[in-house]
Amino acid sequence: MLGLGFCDESHFSRAKFEERAIHNTEVRMKTRPRLLQYSAWDWFPIFAGIMHFAAVIALFISFPYLSWWAFIVLGLIYAVAISWNINSISHNFIHNPYFNSNFINALFSLILSITLGFSQAMYNFVHMRHHSGNMDRPNEAGKTLDYLSIYKHGHDGQPENVWRYTFLSYFRDDPAEILRAMAPRRSGEARQAKFELLVVIAFYGVLAVLDWRFIVCMLPFNYLGQCLSSLNGYYEHFGGDPDKPIAWGVSTYAKIYNWTWMNNGYHAEHHYRPKVHWTKMPELHRAIALEQEAGGTRVIRPPHPLGFLDPDLPRS
Protein backbone atom coordinates (compact mmCIF):
# COMPACT_ATOMS: atom_id res chain seq x y z
CA MET A 1 0.00 0.00 0.00
CA LEU A 2 2.74 2.41 0.89
CA GLY A 3 5.14 1.50 -1.84
CA LEU A 4 8.14 2.09 0.43
CA GLY A 5 10.60 -0.30 -1.10
CA PHE A 6 13.48 2.12 -0.51
CA CYS A 7 13.25 1.61 3.27
CA ASP A 8 16.25 -0.29 4.65
CA GLU A 9 15.21 -1.79 7.99
CA SER A 10 18.83 -2.46 9.01
CA HIS A 11 19.60 1.26 8.84
CA PHE A 12 16.32 2.75 10.01
CA SER A 13 14.87 0.54 12.71
CA ARG A 14 12.46 2.10 15.14
CA ALA A 15 14.73 1.25 18.06
CA LYS A 16 17.69 2.99 16.43
CA PHE A 17 15.63 6.05 15.65
CA GLU A 18 14.40 6.38 19.25
CA GLU A 19 17.92 5.75 20.63
CA ARG A 20 19.29 8.44 18.33
CA ALA A 21 16.50 10.83 19.34
CA ILE A 22 17.37 10.39 23.03
CA HIS A 23 21.05 10.98 22.28
CA ASN A 24 20.28 14.10 20.25
CA THR A 25 18.13 15.45 23.08
CA GLU A 26 20.95 14.95 25.57
CA VAL A 27 23.42 16.67 23.25
CA ARG A 28 20.98 19.53 22.67
CA MET A 29 20.53 20.02 26.41
CA LYS A 30 24.30 20.35 26.81
CA THR A 31 24.97 22.49 23.73
CA ARG A 32 21.58 24.07 22.95
CA PRO A 33 21.67 27.50 21.27
CA ARG A 34 21.07 30.52 23.46
CA LEU A 35 17.89 31.56 21.75
CA LEU A 36 16.38 28.56 19.97
CA GLN A 37 15.25 25.49 21.84
CA TYR A 38 15.54 22.75 19.22
CA SER A 39 17.05 23.51 15.84
CA ALA A 40 18.53 26.31 13.77
CA TRP A 41 16.02 25.24 11.09
CA ASP A 42 13.33 26.84 13.27
CA TRP A 43 14.54 30.24 12.05
CA PHE A 44 12.64 29.44 8.87
CA PRO A 45 9.13 29.22 10.45
CA ILE A 46 10.00 32.09 12.82
CA PHE A 47 10.95 34.37 9.93
CA ALA A 48 7.97 33.18 7.87
CA GLY A 49 5.60 33.87 10.78
CA ILE A 50 6.94 37.40 11.24
CA MET A 51 6.72 38.04 7.49
CA HIS A 52 3.12 36.82 7.49
CA PHE A 53 2.30 39.32 10.25
CA ALA A 54 4.10 42.07 8.31
CA ALA A 55 2.15 41.14 5.17
CA VAL A 56 -1.16 41.72 7.00
CA ILE A 57 0.05 45.22 7.98
CA ALA A 58 1.29 45.87 4.43
CA LEU A 59 -2.05 44.78 2.99
CA PHE A 60 -3.86 47.22 5.28
CA ILE A 61 -1.55 50.11 4.32
CA SER A 62 -1.83 49.41 0.60
CA PHE A 63 -5.59 48.71 0.64
CA PRO A 64 -6.72 52.23 -0.41
CA TYR A 65 -4.44 52.14 -3.46
CA LEU A 66 -5.32 48.66 -4.74
CA SER A 67 -7.67 47.91 -7.61
CA TRP A 68 -10.41 45.40 -6.84
CA TRP A 69 -8.73 42.76 -8.97
CA ALA A 70 -5.42 43.23 -7.18
CA PHE A 71 -7.14 43.08 -3.80
CA ILE A 72 -9.00 39.88 -4.70
CA VAL A 73 -5.76 38.19 -5.79
CA LEU A 74 -3.98 39.31 -2.61
CA GLY A 75 -7.00 38.27 -0.55
CA LEU A 76 -6.87 34.76 -1.99
CA ILE A 77 -3.15 34.57 -1.23
CA TYR A 78 -3.93 35.77 2.30
CA ALA A 79 -6.54 33.00 2.68
CA VAL A 80 -4.11 30.29 1.59
CA ALA A 81 -1.46 31.77 3.89
CA ILE A 82 -3.78 31.41 6.88
CA SER A 83 -4.15 27.66 6.31
CA TRP A 84 -0.41 27.36 5.58
CA ASN A 85 0.47 29.15 8.83
CA ILE A 86 -1.99 27.15 10.96
CA ASN A 87 -0.78 23.83 9.62
CA SER A 88 2.95 24.54 9.56
CA ILE A 89 4.30 27.49 11.58
CA SER A 90 1.61 27.56 14.26
CA HIS A 91 1.26 23.77 14.41
CA ASN A 92 4.95 23.04 14.84
CA PHE A 93 5.21 25.82 17.42
CA ILE A 94 2.61 24.01 19.55
CA HIS A 95 4.56 20.77 19.69
CA ASN A 96 8.07 22.19 19.90
CA PRO A 97 8.07 25.87 20.98
CA TYR A 98 10.83 27.58 19.03
CA PHE A 99 12.54 29.58 21.78
CA ASN A 100 14.18 28.75 25.10
CA SER A 101 12.64 31.86 26.63
CA ASN A 102 9.03 31.56 27.81
CA PHE A 103 8.64 35.31 27.32
CA ILE A 104 9.74 35.20 23.68
CA ASN A 105 7.52 32.17 23.06
CA ALA A 106 4.58 34.13 24.53
CA LEU A 107 5.44 37.09 22.29
CA PHE A 108 5.60 34.91 19.20
CA SER A 109 2.31 33.30 20.25
CA LEU A 110 0.78 36.78 20.35
CA ILE A 111 2.11 37.58 16.87
CA LEU A 112 0.54 34.38 15.52
CA SER A 113 -2.73 35.21 17.27
CA ILE A 114 -2.94 38.64 15.66
CA THR A 115 -1.95 37.30 12.24
CA LEU A 116 -4.48 34.47 12.22
CA GLY A 117 -7.26 36.23 14.09
CA PHE A 118 -7.60 33.81 17.00
CA SER A 119 -5.72 32.93 20.18
CA GLN A 120 -2.70 30.69 19.68
CA ALA A 121 -2.93 29.57 23.33
CA MET A 122 -6.51 28.49 22.73
CA TYR A 123 -5.49 26.69 19.55
CA ASN A 124 -2.78 24.95 21.58
CA PHE A 125 -5.41 23.55 23.94
CA VAL A 126 -7.75 22.51 21.12
CA HIS A 127 -4.89 20.84 19.28
CA MET A 128 -3.79 18.92 22.36
CA ARG A 129 -7.37 17.67 22.68
CA HIS A 130 -7.08 16.67 19.02
CA HIS A 131 -4.08 14.50 19.89
CA SER A 132 -5.80 13.07 22.95
CA GLY A 133 -8.86 12.02 20.96
CA ASN A 134 -7.16 11.38 17.61
CA MET A 135 -10.36 11.88 15.62
CA ASP A 136 -12.38 9.70 18.01
CA ARG A 137 -15.95 8.67 17.27
CA PRO A 138 -18.79 10.00 19.45
CA ASN A 139 -19.43 8.15 22.71
CA GLU A 140 -22.83 7.07 24.04
CA ALA A 141 -23.60 10.70 24.89
CA GLY A 142 -22.71 11.83 21.37
CA LYS A 143 -19.53 13.60 22.53
CA THR A 144 -15.98 13.40 21.23
CA LEU A 145 -12.82 14.21 23.14
CA ASP A 146 -11.37 15.71 19.97
CA TYR A 147 -13.07 19.02 19.21
CA LEU A 148 -11.91 18.67 15.60
CA SER A 149 -13.04 15.09 14.98
CA ILE A 150 -14.42 14.48 11.50
CA TYR A 151 -16.78 11.96 13.15
CA LYS A 152 -18.29 14.46 15.60
CA HIS A 153 -21.12 15.50 13.29
CA GLY A 154 -21.18 12.33 11.19
CA HIS A 155 -23.77 9.55 11.34
CA ASP A 156 -23.58 5.82 12.06
CA GLY A 157 -19.89 6.00 12.97
CA GLN A 158 -18.97 7.54 9.61
CA PRO A 159 -17.12 10.83 9.05
CA GLU A 160 -19.04 13.94 8.15
CA ASN A 161 -19.20 14.99 4.52
CA VAL A 162 -16.03 16.88 3.62
CA TRP A 163 -17.76 20.04 2.42
CA ARG A 164 -20.00 20.34 5.48
CA TYR A 165 -16.93 19.89 7.67
CA THR A 166 -14.94 22.42 5.64
CA PHE A 167 -17.47 25.24 5.58
CA LEU A 168 -19.27 24.74 8.92
CA SER A 169 -16.37 24.05 11.30
CA TYR A 170 -15.65 27.78 11.63
CA PHE A 171 -19.12 28.42 13.08
CA ARG A 172 -18.94 25.50 15.51
CA ASP A 173 -16.04 26.86 17.55
CA ASP A 174 -17.14 28.06 20.98
CA PRO A 175 -14.39 30.14 22.65
CA ALA A 176 -16.35 30.31 25.94
CA GLU A 177 -16.60 26.52 26.09
CA ILE A 178 -12.91 26.12 25.32
CA LEU A 179 -11.91 28.66 28.00
CA ARG A 180 -14.09 26.87 30.56
CA ALA A 181 -12.39 23.59 29.69
CA MET A 182 -8.94 25.19 29.92
CA ALA A 183 -9.43 26.90 33.28
CA PRO A 184 -9.30 23.93 35.73
CA ARG A 185 -5.98 22.43 34.60
CA ARG A 186 -4.40 25.15 32.46
CA SER A 187 -5.29 28.33 34.29
CA GLY A 188 -2.13 30.12 33.13
CA GLU A 189 -2.79 29.26 29.49
CA ALA A 190 -6.44 30.28 29.92
CA ARG A 191 -5.30 33.71 31.10
CA GLN A 192 -2.91 33.94 28.17
CA ALA A 193 -5.72 32.96 25.80
CA LYS A 194 -7.99 35.70 27.19
CA PHE A 195 -5.18 38.26 26.84
CA GLU A 196 -4.49 37.18 23.26
CA LEU A 197 -8.20 37.41 22.39
CA LEU A 198 -8.37 40.92 23.82
CA VAL A 199 -5.29 42.00 21.86
CA VAL A 200 -6.70 40.49 18.64
CA ILE A 201 -10.01 42.31 19.16
CA ALA A 202 -8.21 45.58 19.98
CA PHE A 203 -5.85 45.25 17.00
CA TYR A 204 -8.58 44.70 14.43
CA GLY A 205 -10.80 47.21 16.23
CA VAL A 206 -8.16 49.88 15.65
CA LEU A 207 -7.89 48.87 11.99
CA ALA A 208 -11.68 49.08 11.70
CA VAL A 209 -11.64 52.62 13.12
CA LEU A 210 -8.91 53.62 10.68
CA ASP A 211 -10.60 51.97 7.67
CA TRP A 212 -13.71 49.88 8.28
CA ARG A 213 -13.85 48.89 4.61
CA PHE A 214 -10.63 46.90 4.99
CA ILE A 215 -12.12 44.74 7.78
CA VAL A 216 -15.36 44.18 5.88
CA CYS A 217 -13.46 43.18 2.73
CA MET A 218 -11.00 40.94 4.60
CA LEU A 219 -13.56 38.98 6.62
CA PRO A 220 -14.60 36.69 3.72
CA PHE A 221 -10.98 35.88 2.96
CA ASN A 222 -10.24 35.18 6.63
CA TYR A 223 -13.23 32.83 6.69
CA LEU A 224 -11.98 31.17 3.49
CA GLY A 225 -8.56 30.67 5.09
CA GLN A 226 -10.11 28.98 8.12
CA CYS A 227 -12.16 26.78 5.77
CA LEU A 228 -9.03 25.79 3.85
CA SER A 229 -7.44 24.80 7.15
CA SER A 230 -10.46 22.62 7.95
CA LEU A 231 -10.23 21.05 4.49
CA ASN A 232 -6.57 20.35 5.14
CA GLY A 233 -7.38 18.77 8.51
CA TYR A 234 -10.12 16.61 7.03
CA TYR A 235 -7.81 14.85 4.61
CA GLU A 236 -5.12 14.52 7.26
CA HIS A 237 -7.46 11.93 8.78
CA PHE A 238 -10.10 10.82 6.29
CA GLY A 239 -9.51 7.12 5.69
CA GLY A 240 -7.39 6.78 8.83
CA ASP A 241 -8.22 4.42 11.67
CA PRO A 242 -9.09 6.23 14.95
CA ASP A 243 -8.72 2.91 16.79
CA LYS A 244 -5.16 2.13 15.63
CA PRO A 245 -2.30 4.48 16.69
CA ILE A 246 -0.06 3.65 13.74
CA ALA A 247 -2.92 4.64 11.41
CA TRP A 248 -4.43 7.63 13.26
CA GLY A 249 -3.28 10.04 10.59
CA VAL A 250 -3.12 10.01 6.80
CA SER A 251 0.16 10.93 5.12
CA THR A 252 1.16 12.38 1.79
CA TYR A 253 4.74 12.51 0.58
CA ALA A 254 4.26 15.18 -2.09
CA LYS A 255 7.64 16.89 -2.07
CA ILE A 256 6.72 20.52 -2.76
CA TYR A 257 3.96 20.36 -0.16
CA ASN A 258 6.32 19.01 2.48
CA TRP A 259 9.06 21.50 1.62
CA THR A 260 6.71 24.47 1.90
CA TRP A 261 4.44 23.21 4.70
CA MET A 262 7.32 22.02 6.89
CA ASN A 263 6.75 18.29 6.55
CA ASN A 264 3.07 18.48 7.43
CA GLY A 265 2.50 15.69 4.91
CA TYR A 266 3.99 13.20 7.36
CA HIS A 267 0.80 13.30 9.36
CA ALA A 268 0.46 9.63 10.30
CA GLU A 269 4.04 9.77 11.58
CA HIS A 270 3.27 12.97 13.48
CA HIS A 271 0.26 11.50 15.28
CA TYR A 272 2.25 8.40 16.13
CA ARG A 273 5.10 10.46 17.63
CA PRO A 274 3.83 14.06 18.13
CA LYS A 275 6.95 15.40 19.85
CA VAL A 276 9.35 14.53 17.04
CA HIS A 277 10.66 17.76 15.49
CA TRP A 278 9.34 18.66 12.05
CA THR A 279 12.79 18.30 10.48
CA LYS A 280 12.96 14.67 11.65
CA MET A 281 9.72 13.49 10.05
CA PRO A 282 11.32 11.83 6.98
CA GLU A 283 13.69 9.95 9.27
CA LEU A 284 10.83 8.82 11.51
CA HIS A 285 8.94 7.71 8.41
CA ARG A 286 11.81 5.50 7.32
CA ALA A 287 12.10 4.09 10.84
CA ILE A 288 8.48 2.93 11.06
CA ALA A 289 7.63 2.34 7.38
CA LEU A 290 7.31 -1.43 7.70
CA GLU A 291 5.18 -1.06 10.82
CA GLN A 292 2.96 1.41 8.97
CA GLU A 293 2.56 -0.93 6.02
CA ALA A 294 1.61 -3.79 8.31
CA GLY A 295 -0.85 -1.55 10.19
CA GLY A 296 -2.60 -0.28 7.07
CA THR A 297 -1.52 3.36 7.40
CA ARG A 298 -3.22 5.31 4.65
CA VAL A 299 -1.23 7.41 2.18
CA ILE A 300 -2.72 9.74 -0.43
CA ARG A 301 -0.98 11.05 -3.52
CA PRO A 302 -1.90 14.76 -3.60
CA PRO A 303 -1.19 17.24 -0.77
CA HIS A 304 -3.76 17.30 2.02
CA PRO A 305 -5.50 20.50 0.76
CA LEU A 306 -6.18 18.65 -2.51
CA GLY A 307 -7.01 15.34 -0.88
CA PHE A 308 -10.36 15.17 -2.66
CA LEU A 309 -8.38 14.56 -5.90
CA ASP A 310 -6.88 11.31 -4.63
CA PRO A 311 -8.07 8.49 -6.94
CA ASP A 312 -8.36 5.92 -4.13
CA LEU A 313 -10.47 7.83 -1.61
CA PRO A 314 -13.03 5.82 0.34
CA ARG A 315 -16.60 7.04 0.23
CA SER A 316 -17.58 9.56 2.90
N, C-alpha and C positions, 0 to 999 in steps of 0.2 A: 504493500500500500504506500509506503513512504518512498520507496525507490532510493534507499540510502546505501547503495553498494559501495560507496567510497569509504564508509566508516570502517576503521581498523580497530577492532576491539582490544587488541594487545596494546595499542598506544593510547586509547581513550576510554578506559574502563571507568565506570562510575566511581569505584573506590579510589582510583588514582586522581580523578578530578577533585573529589572531596578532600583528599589528603593535600593536594596542591592548594586548594582554596584555603584550608586551615593554615598552611605554611605562609601563603601570601598575606593573610590577615595578620599573622604574627610579625612578619617583616614590615607591613604597613604601620603597625602600632609602634614599632621601634623607629621607623624612618619616615613616618607620614609627613607630607608637606605641611607647612605652617598654616596655610589657608584652606586647602581642599582636604576633604576627609578620605576620599577613596582613590581618585585617579585624575591625572592631568587631562585626560580626555573629557572630564566634566566641564572644562572651560568652554567646550563647544555648546552644550545646552545652556550654560549660564549666559554666554554671549548672545545666543539665539533668543533666549528669553528676554534679555534686556532690549535687544533690537526689536522684538515684537512689541514691547511696551512703547518704545520710541516711535514705531510705525503708527500706533494708534494716535499718539500726539501729533505726528506729522500729518495724518489723514484729517484730523480736526483742523489744523492750521490751514491746510490747502483746500479744505472743503468749499469755501466761497468762490474759489477760482477754477473749480473743476467743472467740465461739461458733464451732463447727465451720463453720457456713455462712459466717460472716464471714471466717474464715480461708481457706476454699476460694476465695471471690471475690477476696480480696486475693492469694492464691497465683496465681490465673490472671492477674491484672493484673501481678504480678511476672514471670511467664513471658513475657508479651507484651513487657514492658519490657526483658527481657534481649535478645530479638531486635531490638527497636527500638534499644537502645544499641549493640549490635554493628554494626548496619548503618547507623547514622547517626553518633552521637557518636564511638565508637571507630574506625569506618572512616575518617571524615574526618580524625581526629587522626593516623592513620597517614600519610596522603598529604600533609597540610599541618599539622604540629604547631602547636598554637595559640599557644604562647608563644615569645618570643625567648630566654628563659633555658632552657638545657639542664636545669638543676636543677629548675625548675618543671615542665617537660615530664615529667621522670622522676617527679616527685611525682604529677602528674595520671595518668600511666601506672599508678602503683601504686594509686591510687584506683579506676581502671577495673578493674584486676586483681582487687582485693578484691570489688568490686561484682559482677563477672561470674563470678568463681570460677575464672579461669585467667589466665595471664600475658599482659599486653598486648604485651610485647616479643616473646614467642613468636608471638602472633597477627600481629604486624607481619611477622615472617619468613615465616610461612605465607602471609600475604596477598600479599607481594611475589612469592613463588613462584607464587601464583595469577595474578598479572599477567604473569609470565614465560611461563607455560604457556598462559594464556588458555583454560582448559578443553580442553587438548590430549587427543587420543586416545592410547591406550597404544602404545608402540613395540614393536619385535620381541620385547623381553624382557618385555612386559606392564607396563611402567612408564610413569607420566606425570610430567612435571615439576611439574604443578599438583597439589598434595596434595588439592585440593577438586574436581577434575574430575568432572563427572557421567558421564564416559565411563570412569572408572578401573575400575569394577566392572560395566560394561555388557558386552554381547556383540555380536560382529560389527560393531564400529564404531558401535554405537548407545548412547545414554545409558541409564543404569540406570533402573529403574522409580522414579518419584518417591517412593513411600512407603517403599521400601527405603532410598533415599538419605536421606530425612528422618529415619527412626527408627534407622538403623544407623550413620550418620556419627559420632555421638558416641562410639561404642565403637571406632571405627577409628583415632582419634587416638593417636599414640604419642609422648608428650613426650620420651622418651629418644632416639628416632630424630631428632626435630626438633632437639634440643639438639646431637646429634652433627653434624648438617648445618650448624648455625649456627656451631659452634666454629671451623672453619678460617678463615673470612673475616669473621665478625662476633663475634669473641671478647668484645668489650665488651658487645654486646647479649645474648650467651649468658650472661654473668655477671649481667646485669640480669634476664634471664628466670629464672635460678635463684633470685635474691634474691626476685623477685616471687612465685615459687611457694612459697618458704619462708614468706613473710609471709602468703600466702593460707591455707596449711595451718595456720599458727599462729593466725591470726584466727578461722577457723572451728573450730579446736581449742578455743580459749578459749570460744567460744559453746557448743560441745558440752559442755564441763565445766560451764558455768553452767546449761544446759538442753538436754540431749541430745535431748529430744523435738522441739525446734524444728528441729534439723538433720535428723532423720529425716523430719519432715513437709515440710521445704522441698526435700529432694533430688528428689522426683518433679517438682516445679514447676521446679526448675533444669534438670532433664533436658528437660522440655517446652519451656522457653525455648530451649535449644540446638537442639532439633528444629525449632522454628519458624524459627530462623535458617537452618538447613539448607534448609528448605522455601523460604524467601525466596531463598536463593542458587541453588536449583535453577531457579526460574523467572526469575532474572536472566540465565540462559543457555540454557534449554531452547528449542530452535528457532533458536538463533544458529548462526553458522558459525565454528568454531574455526580455519578456514583463511583467513579474510578479516577483516583488522583492523577495517574499518568496521562489520562485523557480528558482532564477538566477543560483544557483550552484547545483551541484550533490554531494551527500554525500555518504560515505561508513563508516561503523562502525566496520571494521575489526580491532581487538584489537591490534595485533602486529604492524600493519601499523601505527595506531595512537600513540602507545607508542614510536615507533622509529622515526616517522616523525612529532612528536610534534603536534598531533591532526589535522593534515592537512586533514584527512578524513572528518572532519565536515565542508565541503566546502560550502554547502548551508547556514549553520548557519553563516559562516564567511562572505559571501557576504551580508547577511541580516544585520549583525552588525560587520563591519570590524574592529572596534577599540576594541572589546572585546579581552582580553588577551588570548593567546593560552591555558593556563591552565584552563580557564573558559568555554571552548567550550562544554564539556559534560553538564555542568549546563545550559548553554544557550539552548542547544538542548532539554533538559527536559522542559524548560520554554515555548518553542514555538512549541513543538511536535504536539499538536492538530491543531495549525494554519498551520503547514507544511502539515499535512495530508489533511486538508481541501483544501489547495492550490495546491495539486498535486506535492509537492516536490519529486524529483526523488532520489531514493537510489539504489545503486548497491551493490552487495555482495562482489566482490573482491576488493582489494586496487586499487586506481586510475591507477597505472602503468600497472595493469593487467585488466583494464576495458573491454578490448575486449573479455575477458572470461565470462563476465556476461551473463547469459542465457536469460535475458529479454531485451537485447539491441534493440532499434529501428533501422530501416535501415538507413544508412547514404547515 
